[in-house]
Amino acid sequence: MESYELIILGGGLAGMCAAVEAGEQGVNVRLLEKQDELGGSTVLSSGYMAFANTDMQAKAGIVDSTESLIEDMIEVGGGVNNKELVDVYGARQLETYQWLVEHGVEFRSLEAVSGHSVPRGHIIDPHQAIQSLYLRVKQLANVTIVFSAPAKRLLKNTNGRIDTVIYESEGKESKAIASNGVIITSGGFAKSEELLAQFAPQLKGALRIGGAGNQGDGIKMAWEHGAWAQDLPYLNGTYGFHPTAAGAVKSQGLAFYKGAIMVNQLGKRFVNESISYKLLGKAAFEQPDEISYQVWDQTVMDKSVFDDPLYDFELLKRRRLLYKADTLEELADCIDVPVEMLEETISKYNQGVQNGEDPEFGRKSLTHNYGKPTPIERAPFYAFESTVAMLATYAGIAVNAAAQVVTPYGEPIPGLFAAGEVTGGFHGAGYMTGSSLGKAAVFGRIAVQEALSNLPVK
C-alpha cells in the first residue's frame, strides 16, 4: 500500500497552499485531485483576497489594522462566526499575503469591496495563483499530484486515527496511508443537488455555477467519522450575476457598491444595497418572480474599473448586457417597470442622499462602512438585470484554530484536518469579500503545520 506523511484531498487554493507548505517542509505528500485540472471553485471566484496592513495599502495611503479587519469580519458575520478562527486569521493574514507574494502570486490592484471599512480587496488572477503554486510543487520531488483521482472514503486505524484514504485512479480502487494526517481541501457542495435540496431548498432557483467537482465529497467523508457542521443555516446565493451567467461567460457586476440601487419589477427598492451580497441575494430572491435590477447613472458608470471581475461595467456594456437610456422614463420602459414608481423611487433615494439619511433602508455608505452614496441623476441611465447564483457554499465541517476537524463536542478527530470552502464556522451569517480565498490560504498552511507538529499515535 502507498504510504505518505500527508495526503491532501483537493487542488484548489487551500490544497495547493498546503501542498507547497508541506513540500517545503520536506515531508512526503500526495495531493489527490478529483478533476483533470487544478483550481476547483478558486478559479471561478472574483479573485479578491482580504488582507490588512499590506504594502499595497501603504502605497495607496490606506490606513488599516488587523483589529479593524477582525471587527469587520465579526460584524458582517452577524457575530455568530467562530471568534477563534477569525482571530487566527487576523494573526496570520499578513504573513500569508507575504508568503503568496514570495511564491509568485501576483496581486494586481486594490478595491473597496463588500464588508470592509477600507479598501482591502487585494485582487489576484486565480488561474495565475494556482499555476504559480503548481510550478513550485513541480520543483519539489517529495510532492506528487494525481489527477482524476476522487477520494471515496476515509478509514481509521486500530487506534482510532484517520490514516487511510480510499480513492479511484485509472478505473481502479486504491488505498493510501498518511502517517501524519489527511487534509480535506475538497471545496463545498455548490454542484450537489442532493445536499442543496437538504440544506438550502430556498435556493432551488439559483444559477448553478460552482466548481464541477464540488459535490460535498469531503464533507460526507468527514461526517462519517463524527465531524460537526457549522454555518449551514446561513446558506445564501451570491447576488449580482446576469441570468445568462450559468453559460460559458459568468457575467457579474456589483454596481451597487459603487452607488447603484436595486429595484424589483415593481420599480421599488427593497434593501440597503451596502450590505453583504450574500444577504442581498437573500433579499432579491424574496422579490416578485425573483427578478431585480441594478440601476445607476453616468456618475456610477464612470467608476467602472477596467478588467475587474466585479466592477468592469464597461465590459458588461460591450457584452450588450446593460440597458441604457437617456431618461428614466425610457429606462423604465426598457426593463418593463412602472415609470412613475421608478421615478418616485429614485427621487426619494436622491432626497435621502442629499439629506444624509436614507429613510427607507438606512443606507449610509457604498459598501459596509466605506464610501458615500451619490444621487442617481446624471444621464444616461443604466440597468442590469441581476440574479442569484450558487457559486460557493461557505459552510461545512467544523474545525478548530489548528484546522483540526472536530466533533459536536469540540474534540479533534485524530489525523483529520480541513481548510478552505469545505469548512464552516468562519464566515457566520454573512460574507466578507476576499475572506474565502483568504481563509483557504491561511488555513491550508496551518493544517500542514499542525499535522506535522502532532506526531501520529503509534
DRENBAMAR-345687 format. One line per field, with one value per residue (C-alpha): residue in three letters; chain; x, y, z. Coordinates in nm, 2 decimals, decimal comma. Each point is the difference from the previous one (the first is absolute). Layout:
code [ALA  ...]
unit [A  ...]
east [X  ...]
north [Y  ...]
up [Z  ...]
// end
This chain:
code [MET  GLU  SER  TYR  GLU  LEU  ILE  ILE  LEU  GLY  GLY  GLY  LEU  ALA  GLY  MET  CYS  ALA  ALA  VAL  GLU  ALA  GLY  GLU  GLN  GLY  VAL  ASN  VAL  ARG  LEU  LEU  GLU  LYS  GLN  ASP  GLU  LEU  GLY  GLY  SER  THR  VAL  LEU  SER  SER  GLY  TYR  MET  ALA  PHE  ALA  ASN  THR  ASP  MET  GLN  ALA  LYS  ALA  GLY  ILE  VAL  ASP  SER  THR  GLU  SER  LEU  ILE  GLU  ASP  MET  ILE  GLU  VAL  GLY  GLY  GLY  VAL  ASN  ASN  LYS  GLU  LEU  VAL  ASP  VAL  TYR  GLY  ALA  ARG  GLN  LEU  GLU  THR  TYR  GLN  TRP  LEU  VAL  GLU  HIS  GLY  VAL  GLU  PHE  ARG  SER  LEU  GLU  ALA  VAL  SER  GLY  HIS  SER  VAL  PRO  ARG  GLY  HIS  ILE  ILE  ASP  PRO  HIS  GLN  ALA  ILE  GLN  SER  LEU  TYR  LEU  ARG  VAL  LYS  GLN  LEU  ALA  ASN  VAL  THR  ILE  VAL  PHE  SER  ALA  PRO  ALA  LYS  ARG  LEU  LEU  LYS  ASN  THR  ASN  GLY  ARG  ILE  ASP  THR  VAL  ILE  TYR  GLU  SER  GLU  GLY  LYS  GLU  SER  LYS  ALA  ILE  ALA  SER  ASN  GLY  VAL  ILE  ILE  THR  SER  GLY  GLY  PHE  ALA  LYS  SER  GLU  GLU  LEU  LEU  ALA  GLN  PHE  ALA  PRO  GLN  LEU  LYS  GLY  ALA  LEU  ARG  ILE  GLY  GLY  ALA  GLY  ASN  GLN  GLY  ASP  GLY  ILE  LYS  MET  ALA  TRP  GLU  HIS  GLY  ALA  TRP  ALA  GLN  ASP  LEU  PRO  TYR  LEU  ASN  GLY  THR  TYR  GLY  PHE  HIS  PRO  THR  ALA  ALA  GLY  ALA  VAL  LYS  SER  GLN  GLY  LEU  ALA  PHE  TYR  LYS  GLY  ALA  ILE  MET  VAL  ASN  GLN  LEU  GLY  LYS  ARG  PHE  VAL  ASN  GLU  SER  ILE  SER  TYR  LYS  LEU  LEU  GLY  LYS  ALA  ALA  PHE  GLU  GLN  PRO  ASP  GLU  ILE  SER  TYR  GLN  VAL  TRP  ASP  GLN  THR  VAL  MET  ASP  LYS  SER  VAL  PHE  ASP  ASP  PRO  LEU  TYR  ASP  PHE  GLU  LEU  LEU  LYS  ARG  ARG  ARG  LEU  LEU  TYR  LYS  ALA  ASP  THR  LEU  GLU  GLU  LEU  ALA  ASP  CYS  ILE  ASP  VAL  PRO  VAL  GLU  MET  LEU  GLU  GLU  THR  ILE  SER  LYS  TYR  ASN  GLN  GLY  VAL  GLN  ASN  GLY  GLU  ASP  PRO  GLU  PHE  GLY  ARG  LYS  SER  LEU  THR  HIS  ASN  TYR  GLY  LYS  PRO  THR  PRO  ILE  GLU  ARG  ALA  PRO  PHE  TYR  ALA  PHE  GLU  SER  THR  VAL  ALA  MET  LEU  ALA  THR  TYR  ALA  GLY  ILE  ALA  VAL  ASN  ALA  ALA  ALA  GLN  VAL  VAL  THR  PRO  TYR  GLY  GLU  PRO  ILE  PRO  GLY  LEU  PHE  ALA  ALA  GLY  GLU  VAL  THR  GLY  GLY  PHE  HIS  GLY  ALA  GLY  TYR  MET  THR  GLY  SER  SER  LEU  GLY  LYS  ALA  ALA  VAL  PHE  GLY  ARG  ILE  ALA  VAL  GLN  GLU  ALA  LEU  SER  ASN  LEU  PRO  VAL  LYS]
unit [A  A  A  A  A  A  A  A  A  A  A  A  A  A  A  A  A  A  A  A  A  A  A  A  A  A  A  A  A  A  A  A  A  A  A  A  A  A  A  A  A  A  A  A  A  A  A  A  A  A  A  A  A  A  A  A  A  A  A  A  A  A  A  A  A  A  A  A  A  A  A  A  A  A  A  A  A  A  A  A  A  A  A  A  A  A  A  A  A  A  A  A  A  A  A  A  A  A  A  A  A  A  A  A  A  A  A  A  A  A  A  A  A  A  A  A  A  A  A  A  A  A  A  A  A  A  A  A  A  A  A  A  A  A  A  A  A  A  A  A  A  A  A  A  A  A  A  A  A  A  A  A  A  A  A  A  A  A  A  A  A  A  A  A  A  A  A  A  A  A  A  A  A  A  A  A  A  A  A  A  A  A  A  A  A  A  A  A  A  A  A  A  A  A  A  A  A  A  A  A  A  A  A  A  A  A  A  A  A  A  A  A  A  A  A  A  A  A  A  A  A  A  A  A  A  A  A  A  A  A  A  A  A  A  A  A  A  A  A  A  A  A  A  A  A  A  A  A  A  A  A  A  A  A  A  A  A  A  A  A  A  A  A  A  A  A  A  A  A  A  A  A  A  A  A  A  A  A  A  A  A  A  A  A  A  A  A  A  A  A  A  A  A  A  A  A  A  A  A  A  A  A  A  A  A  A  A  A  A  A  A  A  A  A  A  A  A  A  A  A  A  A  A  A  A  A  A  A  A  A  A  A  A  A  A  A  A  A  A  A  A  A  A  A  A  A  A  A  A  A  A  A  A  A  A  A  A  A  A  A  A  A  A  A  A  A  A  A  A  A  A  A  A  A  A  A  A  A  A  A  A  A  A  A  A  A  A  A  A  A  A  A  A  A  A  A  A  A  A  A  A  A  A  A  A  A  A  A  A  A  A  A  A  A  A  A  A  A  A  A  A  A  A  A  A  A  A  A  A  A  A  A  A  A  A  A  A  A  A  A  A  A  A  A  A  A  A  A  A  A  A  A  A  A  A  A  A  A]
east [0,00  0,12  0,12  0,05  0,04  -0,29  -0,28  -0,19  -0,34  -0,07  0,21  -0,16  0,18  -0,02  0,14  0,27  0,12  0,00  0,20  0,27  0,02  0,04  0,24  0,23  0,00  0,14  -0,27  -0,13  -0,34  -0,26  -0,28  -0,31  -0,20  -0,34  0,00  0,25  0,13  0,07  -0,19  -0,35  -0,23  0,31  0,04  -0,37  0,03  0,04  0,35  -0,02  0,20  -0,06  0,32  0,09  0,31  0,16  0,26  -0,27  -0,22  0,29  0,08  -0,36  0,00  -0,25  0,02  -0,12  0,05  -0,04  -0,25  -0,22  0,01  -0,11  -0,27  -0,14  0,00  -0,19  -0,25  -0,06  -0,04  -0,27  0,21  -0,05  0,34  0,24  0,20  0,30  0,02  -0,03  0,27  0,24  -0,07  0,07  0,33  0,12  -0,15  0,29  0,26  -0,21  -0,03  0,38  0,05  -0,23  0,20  0,33  -0,15  -0,08  -0,36  -0,07  -0,22  -0,13  -0,19  -0,20  -0,37  -0,27  -0,22  -0,28  0,03  0,31  0,04  0,29  0,13  0,16  -0,12  0,34  -0,07  0,18  -0,06  -0,10  0,14  0,33  0,01  -0,08  0,26  0,27  -0,05  -0,01  0,33  0,15  -0,15  0,17  0,33  -0,06  0,08  -0,17  -0,34  -0,21  -0,34  -0,24  -0,27  -0,34  0,04  -0,32  0,03  -0,29  0,04  0,22  0,10  0,12  0,28  -0,03  0,08  -0,29  0,21  -0,09  0,30  -0,14  -0,16  -0,19  0,01  -0,06  0,27  0,00  -0,31  0,13  -0,04  0,31  0,10  0,26  0,12  0,08  0,21  -0,04  -0,34  -0,26  -0,09  -0,34  0,01  -0,26  -0,23  -0,37  -0,31  -0,12  -0,06  -0,17  -0,37  -0,04  0,17  -0,14  -0,35  0,07  0,16  -0,11  -0,33  -0,06  0,27  -0,17  -0,03  0,36  0,24  0,25  0,35  0,22  0,30  -0,10  0,15  -0,16  -0,24  0,06  0,22  0,24  -0,29  -0,16  0,33  0,05  -0,36  0,05  0,26  -0,20  0,08  -0,22  -0,14  -0,03  -0,16  -0,24  -0,30  0,16  0,03  -0,08  0,07  0,23  -0,18  0,10  0,02  -0,18  -0,26  0,22  0,30  -0,06  0,13  0,36  0,03  -0,06  -0,09  -0,02  -0,02  -0,03  -0,09  -0,19  0,34  0,09  -0,33  -0,28  -0,33  -0,19  -0,37  -0,25  -0,23  -0,24  0,26  0,06  0,31  -0,01  0,33  0,30  0,23  0,32  -0,03  0,16  -0,09  -0,10  -0,27  -0,09  -0,05  -0,24  -0,20  0,00  -0,14  -0,29  -0,11  -0,29  0,11  0,35  0,07  0,21  0,21  0,29  -0,06  0,27  0,10  0,31  0,16  0,01  0,09  0,31  0,11  0,04  0,33  0,16  0,05  -0,14  -0,22  -0,27  0,03  0,07  -0,34  0,13  0,06  -0,36  -0,10  0,22  -0,15  -0,35  -0,11  -0,09  -0,31  0,09  -0,24  0,01  -0,29  -0,14  -0,32  0,17  0,20  -0,32  -0,15  0,32  -0,03  -0,38  -0,05  -0,26  0,14  -0,16  0,12  0,36  0,01  -0,15  0,25  0,30  -0,13  -0,05  0,35  0,16  -0,17  0,13  0,36  -0,02  -0,14  0,26  -0,26  -0,18  -0,34  -0,10  0,29  0,27  0,27  0,29  0,29  0,09  0,12  0,00  0,15  0,18  -0,09  -0,28  -0,31  -0,06  -0,33  -0,12  -0,06  0,27  -0,11  0,03  -0,15  0,07  -0,16  0,14  -0,23  0,15  -0,07  0,14  0,26  0,11  0,38  0,14  -0,17  0,21  -0,12  0,11  0,20  0,11  0,37  0,19  0,28  0,25  -0,21  -0,09  -0,34  -0,20  -0,31  -0,31  0,18  0,29  0,23  0,25  -0,03  0,35  0,18  -0,26  0,04  -0,19  0,04  -0,18  -0,36  -0,06  0,01  -0,27  0,00  0,23  -0,25  -0,30  -0,33  0,15  0,30  0,28  0,15  0,35  -0,03  -0,07  0,33  0,17  -0,10  0,09  0,36  0,03  -0,15  0,14  0,35  -0,11  -0,14  0,34  0,19  -0,23  -0,01  0,38  0,02  -0,25  0,19  -0,21  -0,12  0,21]
north [0,00  0,35  0,19  0,38  0,24  0,21  -0,05  0,31  -0,03  0,27  0,24  0,34  0,28  -0,16  -0,33  0,16  0,22  -0,31  -0,20  0,27  0,05  -0,38  -0,04  0,28  -0,16  -0,31  -0,25  -0,26  0,12  -0,10  0,22  -0,17  0,22  -0,12  0,19  -0,01  0,34  0,21  0,30  -0,11  0,28  0,23  0,06  0,09  0,27  0,37  -0,03  0,23  -0,07  0,18  0,13  0,29  0,21  -0,10  0,19  0,05  0,18  0,21  0,11  0,10  0,20  -0,23  -0,03  -0,34  -0,24  -0,36  0,10  0,18  -0,30  -0,23  0,24  0,02  -0,38  -0,04  0,27  -0,13  -0,35  0,11  -0,08  -0,37  -0,07  -0,22  0,28  -0,24  -0,06  0,37  0,10  -0,26  0,14  0,35  -0,12  -0,18  0,20  0,24  -0,28  -0,20  0,29  0,04  -0,38  0,01  0,28  -0,19  -0,29  0,19  0,09  0,34  0,25  0,23  0,27  0,11  0,07  0,08  -0,31  -0,14  -0,01  0,22  0,34  0,09  -0,13  -0,33  -0,22  -0,12  -0,13  -0,31  -0,19  -0,33  -0,20  0,18  -0,07  -0,37  -0,03  0,17  -0,24  -0,29  0,11  -0,01  -0,35  -0,13  0,11  -0,21  -0,37  -0,10  0,13  -0,19  0,09  -0,25  0,13  -0,16  -0,17  0,05  -0,10  -0,22  -0,09  0,05  -0,28  0,00  -0,22  -0,22  0,30  0,20  0,23  0,09  -0,12  -0,17  0,15  -0,21  0,16  -0,08  0,03  -0,12  -0,20  -0,19  0,04  0,08  0,05  0,24  0,05  0,34  -0,03  0,36  0,08  0,05  0,36  0,05  0,30  -0,13  0,30  0,04  -0,15  0,26  -0,26  -0,26  0,01  -0,25  0,21  0,33  -0,15  -0,11  0,31  0,29  -0,08  0,38  0,01  -0,24  0,27  0,14  -0,04  -0,29  0,12  -0,16  -0,22  -0,32  -0,22  0,18  -0,28  0,00  -0,31  0,12  0,11  -0,35  -0,17  0,21  -0,05  -0,37  0,03  0,24  0,34  0,29  0,25  0,38  0,29  -0,22  0,21  0,30  -0,14  0,27  0,06  0,27  0,30  0,20  -0,26  0,05  -0,27  -0,14  -0,05  -0,38  -0,02  0,04  0,36  0,06  0,37  0,17  0,36  0,16  0,36  0,04  0,02  0,30  0,18  -0,19  -0,09  -0,33  0,00  -0,28  -0,03  0,24  0,26  0,01  -0,02  -0,29  0,00  0,19  -0,05  0,04  -0,33  -0,34  -0,12  -0,34  0,19  0,20  -0,33  -0,11  0,32  -0,02  -0,35  0,11  0,25  -0,07  -0,27  0,03  0,28  0,31  0,27  0,21  0,36  0,27  0,31  0,13  0,11  -0,37  -0,11  0,22  -0,22  -0,30  -0,18  -0,15  -0,38  -0,02  -0,31  0,19  0,36  0,00  0,15  0,10  -0,37  -0,07  0,27  -0,14  -0,34  0,17  -0,10  0,35  0,20  0,36  0,30  0,38  0,03  -0,20  -0,03  -0,17  -0,22  -0,11  -0,09  -0,21  -0,21  0,00  0,16  0,27  0,34  0,20  -0,25  0,00  0,38  0,02  -0,26  0,19  0,34  -0,13  -0,16  0,32  0,21  -0,24  0,03  0,38  0,00  -0,25  -0,25  -0,29  0,00  -0,33  -0,24  0,20  -0,01  0,22  -0,14  -0,16  -0,33  -0,08  0,31  0,13  0,27  0,25  -0,06  0,25  0,10  -0,18  0,30  0,02  -0,14  -0,24  -0,26  -0,37  -0,32  -0,34  -0,30  -0,20  -0,33  -0,23  -0,27  -0,29  0,05  -0,11  -0,14  0,16  -0,26  -0,35  -0,20  0,15  0,06  0,16  0,26  -0,27  -0,11  -0,33  -0,13  -0,02  -0,19  0,16  0,01  0,19  -0,29  -0,04  -0,31  -0,14  0,02  0,21  0,36  0,23  0,34  0,22  0,00  -0,35  0,15  0,19  0,24  0,27  0,22  -0,03  0,15  0,23  0,01  0,25  0,01  -0,15  -0,20  -0,33  0,00  0,16  -0,28  -0,26  0,12  0,07  -0,33  -0,21  0,07  -0,02  -0,35  -0,12  0,16  -0,15  -0,34  -0,01  0,12  -0,27  -0,32  -0,30  -0,24  -0,32]
up [0,00  -0,08  0,30  0,06  0,29  -0,13  -0,24  -0,13  -0,16  -0,26  -0,21  0,05  0,18  0,34  -0,13  -0,20  0,28  0,22  -0,26  -0,04  0,38  0,06  -0,29  0,13  0,34  -0,16  0,06  -0,24  -0,12  -0,25  -0,13  -0,15  -0,24  -0,11  -0,33  -0,29  0,09  0,31  0,13  0,11  0,09  0,06  -0,37  -0,03  0,27  -0,04  0,12  0,30  0,32  0,33  0,15  0,23  0,05  -0,33  -0,20  -0,27  0,25  0,12  -0,35  -0,05  0,32  0,17  0,38  0,12  0,28  0,09  0,27  -0,26  -0,23  0,29  0,11  -0,36  -0,03  0,33  -0,09  -0,35  0,14  0,23  0,31  -0,05  -0,15  0,19  0,16  0,05  -0,38  -0,08  0,25  -0,14  -0,35  0,13  0,15  -0,31  -0,29  -0,06  0,01  -0,24  -0,25  0,01  -0,04  -0,31  -0,15  0,07  -0,19  -0,31  0,05  -0,16  0,17  -0,27  0,18  0,30  0,03  0,26  0,01  0,20  0,38  0,03  0,17  -0,22  -0,34  0,07  -0,28  -0,15  -0,35  -0,14  -0,33  0,16  -0,29  0,03  0,37  -0,04  -0,27  0,20  0,29  -0,25  -0,14  0,35  0,06  -0,31  0,14  0,31  -0,05  0,32  -0,12  -0,25  -0,15  -0,14  -0,23  -0,06  0,33  0,21  0,37  0,10  0,37  0,30  0,24  0,36  0,13  0,31  0,22  -0,14  -0,21  -0,36  -0,21  -0,31  -0,32  -0,24  -0,35  -0,36  -0,27  -0,35  0,06  0,30  0,37  0,19  0,36  0,15  0,36  0,15  0,31  0,11  -0,12  -0,28  -0,09  -0,17  -0,24  -0,23  -0,02  0,07  -0,15  -0,25  -0,26  0,22  -0,06  0,28  0,27  -0,13  0,02  0,35  0,14  -0,23  -0,16  -0,02  -0,27  -0,24  -0,27  0,04  -0,29  0,05  -0,09  0,26  -0,06  -0,19  0,27  0,29  0,10  0,37  0,00  0,26  0,23  -0,02  0,07  0,31  0,11  -0,01  0,28  0,22  -0,13  0,11  -0,25  0,02  -0,19  -0,19  0,11  -0,17  -0,35  -0,25  -0,37  -0,13  -0,15  -0,31  -0,28  -0,33  -0,07  -0,28  0,24  0,02  -0,36  -0,12  0,11  0,37  -0,03  0,34  0,11  0,34  -0,09  0,32  0,19  -0,23  0,05  -0,19  0,16  -0,03  -0,10  -0,06  -0,29  0,17  -0,02  0,38  0,21  0,25  0,18  0,13  -0,29  0,21  0,18  -0,08  -0,35  0,16  0,20  -0,31  -0,18  0,27  -0,03  -0,38  0,01  0,20  -0,27  -0,24  -0,25  0,15  -0,25  0,08  -0,17  0,09  -0,11  -0,02  -0,19  -0,18  0,33  0,11  -0,35  0,01  0,30  -0,23  0,07  -0,31  0,02  0,35  0,05  0,19  -0,11  -0,38  -0,10  -0,34  -0,07  0,08  -0,24  -0,27  0,05  -0,05  0,34  0,12  -0,08  -0,07  -0,04  0,00  0,24  0,29  -0,19  -0,29  0,24  0,18  -0,34  -0,08  0,32  0,01  0,34  0,08  -0,11  0,28  0,27  -0,13  -0,02  0,35  0,14  -0,14  0,11  0,35  0,00  -0,13  0,26  0,27  -0,14  0,01  0,35  0,11  0,11  -0,19  0,16  -0,15  0,05  0,19  -0,26  0,11  -0,21  -0,33  0,16  0,37  0,17  -0,30  -0,26  -0,04  -0,22  -0,29  -0,15  -0,31  -0,23  -0,27  -0,34  -0,16  0,24  0,01  0,12  0,04  0,06  0,28  0,17  0,27  -0,07  0,21  -0,05  0,34  0,31  0,28  0,25  0,09  0,25  0,33  0,07  0,28  -0,02  -0,08  -0,30  0,17  -0,09  0,32  0,13  0,14  0,33  -0,14  0,03  -0,29  -0,22  0,01  -0,33  -0,18  -0,11  -0,23  -0,17  -0,25  -0,11  0,14  0,35  0,19  0,30  -0,15  -0,19  0,22  -0,12  -0,27  -0,24  -0,03  -0,35  -0,01  0,32  -0,18  -0,20  0,30  0,24  -0,26  -0,01  0,38  0,12  -0,28  0,14  0,36  -0,06  -0,12  0,29  0,25  -0,16  0,01  0,36  0,11  -0,02  -0,09  0,27  -0,02]
// end
